[in-house]
Amino acid sequence: MDPIITLLREYPLIVLDGALATELERRGCDLRDPLWSAKVLLEAPELIRQVHADYFLAGADCATTASYQATVAGFARRGLGPDQAIALIQRSVRLASEARDAFWADPANRAGRPRPFIAASVGPYGAFLADGSEYRGDYELSEADLVAFHRPRLAALLAAGADLLACETIPRLAEAQALARLLTEFPAARAWISFSARDEARTSHGERLADCAAWLDACPQVVAVGVNCTAPRFIPALIDAIRGATGKPIVAYPNSGEVYDATRRDWRGSGAGATFADEAREWYAHGARLIGGCCRTTPDHIRALAAWARRLPRVGAR
């Protein structure tokens, strides 16, 4: 049984973590690099472990690994061989697992919450391009090419012991279809697939999110469908679109509301700030059952979310 279904049988809401890369930047890391957060796997892995630990302390039920932009092809551009690349990809799972195990070893951390699980991040091909393509999806690769690109990372993450794959910020249906078909090569694997969106109804590439959810509804290894790294104001309508097309659990973890400038490699505009937890309540009311944050959200956002979520009645107590 996958961890999402297991936890949702007992808990009404799974609290995800928040941003990893922008949190590392907030703590002093320079990520102006094509590898983005994967650069820190090379340079300062202990900082990644600490961010995971801080999210657990804030109340997260899940750690999303630092593998979003960690690919064999990306590390090859840095001059690393395939074996070195695989080792770094697997390091991302180990760091999250070490933080989780240390957190869970303290009985004081167990009250009223489940043992956290590890979701291995699988970013889109556009993340490898490092030009903001995950917010456009304007790359024309065949399904076979997309499968070949994603296969080594999926194999490495699963071999490292990840509980689940978080296929996230997917900008277009074609890439989601390639990932879903690749999953069949790993029969024991389970994944959520989460799209980036341009507005209240469409993926970044322009497909109706409802159509994407309907297609994924028939994929048994895809255990949740959702949206991430999208402006919070779009989330309620997007959840409604997904809920109308699939009975799978819905995952929602928007960014802070700022907009990423791929040329300048920074964020513009104003964020959700103190209203994030209040907005999360609305996402829950619309049907999301896995809720967290993406870029520019912090442990403080997750702490506020978890403080509310822990007060919800357990499923068996309703």
N, C-alpha and C positions, 0 to 999 in steps of 0.2 A: 504494500500500500504506500502511495506517495505521501510525503509529509503534509501537503496542503489538505488533502481529503481527510487525513487522520486528525489534523488539528481542528479543522472546521466542524468535525463531528462533536467536538467538545467546547470550542471557543467560537464566539460569534465573529471575531475579527482577528486576523493575523497582522501584527504590526511589523512592517518592513523597516529597513534602515533608511538613512538619507543619503545624500551625496557622498561619494568617496573622493573623486578627483578634486572637486572644488573645495572640499574640506581639507585635503592635503595642501592645496594652494593657500588656504586660510592659515595654515600652520607653517607656512614659509617655503613650501616646495615650488620650484619654478617648473611649470609644466608646459612652457611654450616650446613644444617639441612634438613631432609626428607621433611619438609613442604615448603621449599624454600621461595618464596615470601609470601605464605599464613601465614608464621610465623609472618610477620609484621602486618597482620590483628589482631593478638593477642597483639602484643607488642607496636606498634607505628602506629596506623591507620592514624594519622594526616600526616605522611610522605607520605603515599600513596596518600592522597588527594592533597598534594603539588606537587607531581610528575605529577598527572593528570593536575593540574592547569598550570604547566609549559609547558606541551605539548600543551594545548589549546593556551597559549600565543605564543608558537612557530609557531602555524598555523594548528594544527591537527583538523580535522573535526570529530574525533572519539576518544573516550577513551575506551581502552580495559581493563577490570576489573582485579583485583588481585585475580582471582579465578582459574587460570591455574592449580595450585596444591592444591586447596582447595576442599577437598572431605570429605564426611561423614566418609569413611573408614580411610582416612589419619588423620583426627582429632581424631578418636577413638583410634588410636595408641598413641596419646598424652594424652589419658584419658578423652576426652571430650565426652559427650553424644550426641545423635542425634539432640536434640533441640539446644544445644550449637553450634554444627557444622552448622546446617542450618542457625542460626543467623549470624555466621561469614561469610558464603557464601553470604548471603544477604547483609551484611555490605559492601562487595566489590562493589556491585551495588550502594549502597547509597553513598559511598565515591566518586565514579565517577560522580554520578548525582549532588552531592553537588558542586563539583568543576566546572562542566559544568554550572549549574544554576548561580553560582556566577560570572563566566566569562561572561555569556550571559546577565546578568543584567546590565552590563556597555555598553551603546550604542556605545561607541568608539570601542568596540570589534566586532561589527557586520558588518562593512563596507566590502562589496565585498565577503562575505563568508556565508555559510549556518549555521544554528543552529547545533552544534555538536550533535551526537548521541552516545549512550552507547552500546558497544558490549561486551557481557558477555563472558569471556574466558572459554572455556571448553577444558582442556588439555586431552591427551590420557591416557589410563590405564597405559602406560609406565611411565608417569610423577609421578603417585602415587607410583610406584616401586622405584623411585628416584635412578636409577642406569644407566641412560642414555638410557633406552629402547625406548624412543621416537625417537631415532636416529637409532634404529635397528628393532623394531617391532617384536622381537623374543619371544613373549608370545603367548601361544596357548589357548585362552579362546574361549568358544562357543559364538555365537551371543547372546544367552539368558543371559549368564554371563556378557557380555559387556553391554547389555541393562540394566541389573539390577544394575551394577556398576554406570552407568551414570545417571540413572533416578532421584535419589534424588537431585542431583545438578542441572540438567536441570529444574526440577520443582521449586526449590528454586530461581534460577536466574530469571526465567520467572515471578514468583510471586512477586519478588522484583521490577519488572518494567523495566527490560532490554529491549532495543529496538530491539536487535538482538543477536543471539548466534554466537560467534566466535569459532567454533570447529577447533582447530589449532594444528599444529605440529603432525598431524595424520600420523603414519608411514606406515599404511597398509590399503588396500582396505576393508578388512573384518571389521575393526573398523569403517570406514566411512559408510559402509552399515548398521551396527548396529545403528549408530547415526541417519542416515537418516530414518530408520524404527522407531526409538524411537520418532522422531519428529512428526510422525503421531498421537501419543497419545496427542499431544498439537497442535490442528489444526491451531491456530492463530500464532504459532511460526514460525519464519524465521531464517535461519542460513547461514553463509558461512562455507564451509569445505575446510581447507587448509592443505596440506600434507608437511611433511618433505621429502627431496629427497637426494639420495646418489650421483647422477650424473646428466647429462643433460636430462635424459629420464625416470628414475625409482624412485619410492618411496624408502624410507629407507629400507623397507622390500623387495623390488625388483620388484614390479609390474610396468608395464608401466603406467606412469602418464596419458597418453592419454586414456588408458582403464578405469582408475578411473574416469576421467572426463566424458567419454562417459556414464558410468553407472549412474553417478549423474545427467546427463542431463535430465533424465526422472523424477527427484524428484522435484516437484514444490515448496516445502518448502526450498529447498537449492537454495538460490538466487545468490550465487557467488561461484566460485571454484578457488583454487589457491595453492600457495606454500609459506611456511614461514620457518624461522630458517634454512636456507639453504645458502650455499656459494653464494655470488652475481654472480660469474662467470658462474654459471649454470642457472641463472634465464632466460635469453633470450630464450634459447632452450626449457626450461620447459614451458614458456608462449606459445611458438609456438605449443607445444604438446597439451596444453589445448585448445587453440583456434581452433585447427583442429578437436576437438572432441565435443565441446559444444558452444552454442551461449550465455551462461550465462556470466555475467561480470567476469573478471579475477582479483583476488587479489594476490598481491606479496609484501611480506615484509621479505626479507632475513635478516640474521644476518650480522655482520660486516665483515665476512670472516674468523674469527678465529674458532678454533675447540674446542669443549667442552671435557674436560677430566673428565669423571664421577668418576673415582677413586680419583683424586686429588680435584675434585669439583672446577675447574678453567678453564680458556680459554688459548689456546696456538696458536701461530702464529701471523700474522699481519692482521690488519683490513683494511676496505675499506678507512677509513679516509676521507680526503677532497674530494675524488672522488665519494662519495655516491650519491650526487645530480645529478652528470653527468651520473652515471650509471642508476639512476632512469629515466632519460629522455629516455634512450634506452629501458627500460622496458615498458615505455608508448608507444614508437614507435612500439614495438612488440605487443601491445594490452592490457596491464594491465590498469585497470581503478580504482583500489583501491591500493594505494602504500604507504608503510611506512617502518618501520624497526623493527627488532626483536632483539635478544640478542646482547648487546654491542653497540647498536646505542643509541643516546642521543637526547635531545631537539635541540642541534645544528644541527644534521643531518636533523631533521624534519623542522627546520627553513629554512635551505638552500633549501630543497625540496619545501616547501610551497612558498617561494619567487619566484621560477620559476613557480609553478603551478598556482599562482594567475594571472600570465600574460597570461595564455592560454585564448583564446576567449570563452565566454560562449556559450553553445550549441545553444541557440536561435539566437546568434549574428553571426553565421558562414554564 
